[in-house]
Amino acid sequence: MPSPANLIGLDYHAEAAKLGPPVTPIIDVHTHINGGEAAAVYRDVCDLFGIERCYSMSQLPQADAVKAALGDRIRFIAVPNYMADDKKHAFREGFIENITAWHERGSRICKFWCAPRSRDYGEELGDPLLLTLESPWREKHMDHAASLGMMFMVHIADPDTWFSTKYTDAAKYGTKAQQYEPLERLMDEYDRPWLIAHMGGWPEDLDFLTGFLERHENAHLDTSATKWMVRELSRHPSERFVGFLERFRGRILFGSDIVTTDLHLSGADDDFGRGQQAGTRDEAFELYASRYWALRTLFETGYEGPSPIADPDLAMVDPDRFDALSSPTLRGHSVGADLLRVVYRGAAVDVIDRWHDEHC
């Protein structure tokens, strides 16, 4: 029976061998590595697909376990304690405490999650704007992170598919374009590198991203959220997409958004449904490997065929044509080796390593 991480029956060990080593060891700037056992599975996947280093939004209580499994391969990005019982504290004063704790562990990147649905979480806590960039608390968090010499990462927008289904109430969530208004103001206010996750939150519109990057020299994008990237980046003509990467050479960084948890090895579940994604070591391996196979295939090859990863957004938008195990077409762009070296590694070294070295 096909699994959501392997719809077409790939042998990911064999597929990694076919791809061979990447043109340069890859730095993945966007992961969420938790669970010591799951981190060990992830390490095996990294070895297979040529991932030299990852930057992770781990939960602070998990830091020692994942560090033990991954050693110098992992670096941390400061985030709040999303699992805290007292979330009002966690997203206010508690985040300031977490930023300090992560900084002491060597982190020089602070992540701000500001997706439109953050208004739902804030509403539950009595302040719909709490997690948005319009909250006074966000500026307190940014002031503190800036005082410690940290650069910023932001999740600002979600897929167009979500704006056509989940976010139709523009009075509550705003339009997609409106998500960027406070971001652009703050990017001018805080002079440091900003890494805008998930191809800036708008991989569907390279024209918008072009204008955004031209307006803000401190803006950088990562390629994380693999399902989303496969679906949308495959739709662009290769000449257009590769031209975009070339035009903004050094400002597009490789990221996967891989999430690991020991729940993936036990079959247990949580409120986020993560235990449903995998239940054994082999299933966890395929879950993580599928993301690197898809991204490397997208960038390196001329493959055109079904993505092995189920994409629920298809059924969300068009339930008559798609179901929970439907996937989009993956079209590889055959990016040249010289440009790949920049996307896979060079941009992260130039942006993140340089910032880290200057602010240690």
SULZI-V547335 format. One record per residue. N is the residue number from 0. RES is the residue in one small letter. SS is DSSP state (A for helix, B for strand, O for the rest). OMEGA is omega in whole degrees, -180 to 180 (999 if undefined). NEAR is the number of other ideal C-beta (glycine too) atoms within 10 Angstrom. Layout:
BEGIN
n-><N N>
res-><RES RES>
ss-><SS SS>
omega-><OMEGA OMEGA>
near-><NEAR NEAR>
END
This chain:
BEGIN
n-><0 1 2 3 4 5 6 7 8 9 10 11 12 13 14 15 16 17 18 19 20 21 22 23 24 25 26 27 28 29 30 31 32 33 34 35 36 37 38 39 40 41 42 43 44 45 46 47 48 49 50 51 52 53 54 55 56 57 58 59 60 61 62 63 64 65 66 67 68 69 70 71 72 73 74 75 76 77 78 79 80 81 82 83 84 85 86 87 88 89 90 91 92 93 94 95 96 97 98 99 100 101 102 103 104 105 106 107 108 109 110 111 112 113 114 115 116 117 118 119 120 121 122 123 124 125 126 127 128 129 130 131 132 133 134 135 136 137 138 139 140 141 142 143 144 145 146 147 148 149 150 151 152 153 154 155 156 157 158 159 160 161 162 163 164 165 166 167 168 169 170 171 172 173 174 175 176 177 178 179 180 181 182 183 184 185 186 187 188 189 190 191 192 193 194 195 196 197 198 199 200 201 202 203 204 205 206 207 208 209 210 211 212 213 214 215 216 217 218 219 220 221 222 223 224 225 226 227 228 229 230 231 232 233 234 235 236 237 238 239 240 241 242 243 244 245 246 247 248 249 250 251 252 253 254 255 256 257 258 259 260 261 262 263 264 265 266 267 268 269 270 271 272 273 274 275 276 277 278 279 280 281 282 283 284 285 286 287 288 289 290 291 292 293 294 295 296 297 298 299 300 301 302 303 304 305 306 307 308 309 310 311 312 313 314 315 316 317 318 319 320 321 322 323 324 325 326 327 328 329 330 331 332 333 334 335 336 337 338 339 340 341 342 343 344 345 346 347 348 349 350 351 352 353 354 355 356 357 358 359>
res-><m p s p a n l i g l d y h a e a a k l g p p v t p i i d v h t h i n g g e a a a v y r d v c d l f g i e r c y s m s q l p q a d a v k a a l g d r i r f i a v p n y m a d d k k h a f r e g f i e n i t a w h e r g s r i c k f w c a p r s r d y g e e l g d p l l l t l e s p w r e k h m d h a a s l g m m f m v h i a d p d t w f s t k y t d a a k y g t k a q q y e p l e r l m d e y d r p w l i a h m g g w p e d l d f l t g f l e r h e n a h l d t s a t k w m v r e l s r h p s e r f v g f l e r f r g r i l f g s d i v t t d l h l s g a d d d f g r g q q a g t r d e a f e l y a s r y w a l r t l f e t g y e g p s p i a d p d l a m v d p d r f d a l s s p t l r g h s v g a d l l r v v y r g a a v d v i d r w h d e h c>
ss-><O O B O O B O O O O O A A A A A A A A O O O O O O B B B B B B B B O O A A A A A A A A A A A A A A O B B B B B B O O O A A A A A A A A A A A A A A B B B O B O O O O O O O O A A A A O O A A A A A A A A A A A A O O O O B B B B B O O O O A A A A A A A O O O O O O O O O O O A A A A A A A A A A A A O O O B B B B B O O O O A A A A O O O O O O A A A A O O O O O A A A A A A A A A A A O O O O B B B O O A A A O O O O A A A A A A A A A A O O O B B B B O O O A A A A A A A A O O O O A A A A A A A A A A O O O O B B O O O O B B B O O A A A A O O O O O O O A A A O O O O A A A A A A A A A A A A A A A A A A A A O O O B B B O O O O O A A A A A A O O O O O O O O O O O B B B O O O O O A A A A A A A A A A A A A A A A A A A A A A O O>
omega-><-180 176 -179 178 -179 -175 -172 171 179 167 -172 173 180 -180 177 178 178 178 -176 178 175 -177 175 176 -172 170 179 -172 -175 175 176 -174 177 178 -178 -180 178 178 178 175 178 178 178 178 177 178 -176 -173 173 179 -176 -173 173 172 -168 170 178 170 -173 179 180 -170 -177 -178 -178 176 179 -179 -171 177 -177 -179 -176 170 -172 174 -176 177 175 174 -177 -177 -176 174 -180 -176 175 177 -175 -177 176 -178 -177 179 176 178 179 179 178 -178 179 178 179 176 175 -179 174 176 177 -176 176 179 -173 179 179 -179 174 177 177 179 179 179 178 -179 176 -179 -175 -177 -171 -176 179 177 178 -178 173 179 178 180 174 178 180 178 -179 180 179 -180 179 177 -178 170 -172 168 -178 164 -171 -175 -180 -175 174 179 180 179 178 -178 -174 -170 -178 177 -177 178 180 -171 -172 174 179 -179 -178 178 -171 -176 177 178 -177 176 -178 178 175 -177 -177 -174 180 177 173 177 -177 -171 171 -177 177 -178 -178 179 178 -170 -180 177 177 -178 178 179 -180 -179 177 -179 -173 -179 180 -179 175 -178 168 -173 -173 -173 -168 -179 -180 -179 179 -177 -171 -179 176 -177 -179 172 -176 180 -180 -176 180 176 177 179 -179 -179 -179 178 -180 -179 175 -175 180 174 -178 -173 175 177 175 176 177 174 180 -179 -173 -175 175 -177 176 -176 -179 179 -176 178 178 -177 180 -179 178 178 -180 179 177 178 -179 178 -177 -178 -178 -178 -179 176 -177 -178 179 177 178 -176 -166 -168 174 179 170 -178 -178 169 177 -173 177 -177 -177 180 -179 179 179 -178 -175 -175 178 -178 -171 174 -173 -179 174 176 179 172 174 179 -180 -176 176 178 -178 -174 -177 179 178 179 179 -179 -175 -172 -170 -178 179 178 -177 -175 -171 -179 180 178 180 -178 -178 -174 174 999>
near-><3 12 18 21 23 19 18 11 8 16 12 20 11 9 18 20 11 10 17 10 11 21 19 17 14 25 23 29 27 25 26 19 31 25 23 17 17 28 26 18 25 31 21 15 23 25 12 19 23 18 25 17 20 26 26 29 25 25 20 17 10 21 19 12 19 27 20 11 20 20 9 8 20 21 21 23 23 27 23 25 19 13 15 15 7 10 18 14 14 18 25 19 13 16 25 16 15 21 22 13 15 25 20 9 14 10 25 25 23 24 22 25 19 21 22 24 14 21 21 14 17 18 13 12 14 8 18 17 15 22 24 22 21 16 20 11 17 21 15 14 23 20 11 18 27 17 10 16 14 25 22 22 27 24 20 24 25 22 24 18 20 20 19 13 12 15 23 10 10 12 5 12 21 20 12 23 11 12 22 22 13 17 22 15 12 18 21 11 10 17 10 15 21 20 27 25 25 26 23 24 28 24 24 19 17 19 10 16 21 13 11 20 19 11 12 15 11 16 21 25 25 26 27 26 23 23 22 23 23 25 23 22 21 20 14 17 10 14 9 12 20 17 13 19 20 14 13 17 13 15 20 23 27 24 27 25 22 25 20 31 24 19 22 28 22 17 12 12 13 11 6 13 9 17 17 13 18 26 16 12 16 12 19 28 22 22 24 30 27 26 25 25 27 24 26 23 22 23 24 20 16 10 16 10 12 12 25 25 23 22 22 16 21 20 16 16 15 11 9 6 9 18 11 11 15 17 23 19 13 22 22 18 22 14 21 13 11 11 17 21 15 22 24 28 20 18 23 26 15 16 19 24 14 12 17 17 9 9 13 8>
END
